[in-house]
Structures are given as structure tokens and as C-alpha cells.
Amino acid sequence: IDFYADWCAPCKIMDPVIEEIEKELGGKLEVQKIDVDKNSDLQAKYNVFSIPTYVIEKDNREVERLVGARPKQQLVDILNRHLG
């Protein structure tokens, strides 16, 4: 789950990276984008205090959380670890 806001500079930097990852791993994962300005209920449910925040869920439970902009390869490596 990608928690972002349109006004967030690091979120804008990460947007094309997330799109690339989704295309590359698309058959193995689903990316949900949550605009925190429009979905404060989900922001609160997931205890998101900083953006961008990436919540990785497997079998409907959180398995990892990353906050802030990250290099693409780091995200791919983390996702692949959870995709098994």
C-alpha cells in the first residue's frame, strides 16, 4: 500500500518508481495507492504519520513498513523477499 499526497515532493519522486515496480512484478503483487488527504480513515487505521509510507501486506497482515523515498532496487529486493 502506497500512502502518498499530491503535494508531497518525495511521493512525486517515487511515483514513477512504484509504477515501474508494479509493471515488473504486476503478476505477483497489487499496488494500492492511498491519498492521505482523501482517506484520513485509512491513514489512521494504518497509523501513517509520514509520507510516503509503504505498507507491505501478505495474507491480509502487515509484514513490513517503509517510510520515505527509497532506491528502486531496495524496494524490489524487499518485495521479492516477501513474494518468496
Buried (B, 14 or more C-beta within 10 A) or exposed (E): BBBBBEEBEBBBEBBEBBEEBBEEBEEEBEBEBBBBEEBEEBBEEBEBEEBBBBBBBEEEEEEEBBBEBBEBEEBBEBBEEEEE
